[in-house]
Amino acid sequence: MIQAAPTLTTARLTLRQPQAGDLPAYSAYCVSDRTAHVGGPYSDVQAFDKFAAMIGHWTLRGFGRYVILHEGRAIGHAGPLAMDVSHAPEMTWTLWTADAEGQGLATEAAKAVVAHLFNDLQMPALIVRIAADNAASHKMAVRLGATPTDDPAPHWLPGARTYWLRAKVNA
């Protein structure tokens, strides 16, 4: 089984496995309109279920989404999600509050995670699926080096655009 680093750091961020103490911030995000691009808003019960899955993913897969800490405060998450191991993991990211936007924090976090996955864990590719109207995430996917495809949208996110992130192979 792949075993990702439990913690990554960047110039401004600490990325770590989710912990029980992150649940209130995550739940506040889930019940807000910020989740509109990912099927929300959700109820408190659904938020708990989604957060439990985020924690459990690490146990079941050896990797998962990291909680993004900025100045000691949980502000979002970034990392791969592999619900179906017959497909490439899906790279995900989100900021939980509007005050964390516009500072490049999500991009910084996602770049660190992608580098770890490709360089340290030798993952060959990641899929990215973004709701059609989520312009900020489409721009971020391109900044990460993702290539848009004509792959169909999944049934659970109609109209989504699919991108592929592929590890660069040194010749």
C-alpha positions in Angstrom: 0.0 0.0 0.0 1.1 3.5 -0.8 2.0 5.5 2.4 1.9 9.3 1.9 3.7 11.6 4.3 1.4 12.6 7.1 2.5 16.2 7.0 3.9 18.5 4.2 5.0 22.0 4.6 5.4 25.0 2.3 6.6 28.5 2.9 3.3 29.5 4.4 1.4 26.4 5.1 1.3 23.1 7.0 -0.6 20.3 5.3 -1.5 17.4 7.6 -3.9 14.5 7.9 -7.3 15.6 9.1 -7.9 15.4 12.9 -11.1 15.4 15.0 -10.5 19.0 16.0 -11.0 20.0 12.3 -14.6 18.9 12.3 -16.2 22.2 13.4 -14.4 24.2 10.6 -15.2 21.5 8.0 -18.8 21.3 9.1 -19.2 25.1 8.8 -17.8 24.9 5.3 -20.2 22.0 4.4 -23.4 23.7 5.5 -22.4 26.9 3.6 -23.1 27.9 0.1 -19.3 27.4 -0.6 -20.1 23.8 -1.3 -22.4 24.6 -4.2 -19.8 23.4 -6.8 -19.5 20.0 -5.1 -23.1 19.1 -4.5 -23.8 21.0 -1.3 -24.8 22.6 0.9 -24.9 19.6 3.2 -26.6 18.9 6.5 -24.5 18.6 9.7 -25.0 14.8 9.5 -23.8 14.7 5.9 -20.8 16.9 6.9 -19.9 14.5 9.7 -20.2 11.5 7.2 -18.0 13.3 4.6 -15.4 14.2 7.2 -15.3 10.7 8.6 -14.7 9.5 5.1 -11.9 12.0 4.7 -10.2 10.6 7.8 -10.9 7.0 6.9 -9.5 7.4 3.4 -6.0 7.7 5.0 -6.4 4.4 6.8 -7.9 2.5 3.8 -5.7 3.9 1.0 -2.5 5.2 2.8 -3.0 8.7 1.4 -5.8 11.3 1.2 -6.8 14.9 1.4 -4.6 17.1 3.7 -6.1 19.8 5.9 -4.5 23.1 5.0 -3.3 25.1 8.0 -2.4 28.8 7.6 -1.1 30.6 10.6 -2.3 27.7 12.7 -5.9 27.8 11.5 -7.6 25.1 9.3 -8.7 26.9 6.1 -9.3 24.1 3.6 -8.2 20.8 2.2 -6.2 19.6 -0.8 -5.3 16.1 -1.9 -6.3 13.0 -3.7 -9.5 11.0 -3.4 -9.6 7.4 -4.6 -13.1 6.0 -4.0 -12.6 3.5 -6.9 -9.1 2.1 -7.2 -9.7 1.0 -10.8 -9.3 4.7 -11.8 -6.7 7.3 -11.2 -7.2 9.2 -7.9 -9.0 12.5 -8.2 -7.1 15.6 -7.1 -9.3 17.9 -5.0 -8.9 21.2 -3.3 -11.1 23.7 -1.6 -10.9 26.6 0.8 -13.4 26.5 3.6 -13.8 30.3 4.1 -13.9 33.3 1.8 -11.3 35.1 3.8 -8.7 32.5 2.7 -9.2 33.3 -1.0 -7.1 35.5 -3.3 -3.8 34.8 -1.5 -2.6 31.8 -3.6 -3.0 29.4 -0.6 -5.0 26.7 -2.4 -2.5 26.7 -5.3 0.4 26.6 -2.9 -1.2 23.6 -1.1 -2.2 21.7 -4.2 1.3 22.2 -5.8 2.9 20.7 -2.7 0.6 17.7 -2.7 0.9 17.0 -6.4 4.7 17.2 -6.1 4.7 14.7 -3.2 2.4 12.4 -5.1 4.3 12.4 -8.3 7.9 12.7 -7.0 7.9 10.8 -3.8 5.0 8.3 -4.3 5.5 7.9 -8.1 1.8 8.2 -8.9 1.6 8.5 -12.7 -1.5 10.6 -13.1 -4.4 12.3 -11.3 -7.8 13.2 -12.6 -9.4 16.6 -11.9 -13.1 17.2 -12.2 -14.5 20.7 -11.9 -18.1 22.0 -12.1 -18.6 23.9 -15.3 -19.3 27.2 -13.6 -16.3 27.1 -11.1 -14.1 29.5 -13.0 -11.5 29.9 -10.2 -10.9 26.1 -10.0 -10.6 25.9 -13.8 -7.9 28.5 -13.7 -6.2 26.7 -10.9 -6.2 23.4 -12.7 -4.3 25.0 -15.6 -1.8 26.6 -13.1 -1.2 23.1 -11.8 -0.4 21.9 -15.3 -3.6 20.0 -15.9 -4.7 19.3 -19.4 -8.4 19.6 -20.3 -10.0 16.5 -22.0 -13.2 15.6 -23.7 -13.8 12.9 -21.1 -17.5 12.8 -20.2 -18.6 14.3 -16.9 -19.4 11.8 -14.1 -23.0 11.2 -13.3 -22.6 12.8 -9.9 -21.3 16.1 -11.4 -23.2 16.8 -14.6 -21.6 19.2 -17.0 -18.2 19.0 -15.2 -15.0 19.5 -17.1 -12.4 16.8 -16.8 -8.6 17.4 -16.7 -5.6 15.1 -16.4 -2.5 15.9 -14.4 0.3 13.6 -15.5 3.7 13.1 -13.8 6.5 14.4 -16.0 8.8 11.5 -17.1 12.5 12.3 -17.3 14.0 11.0 -20.5 
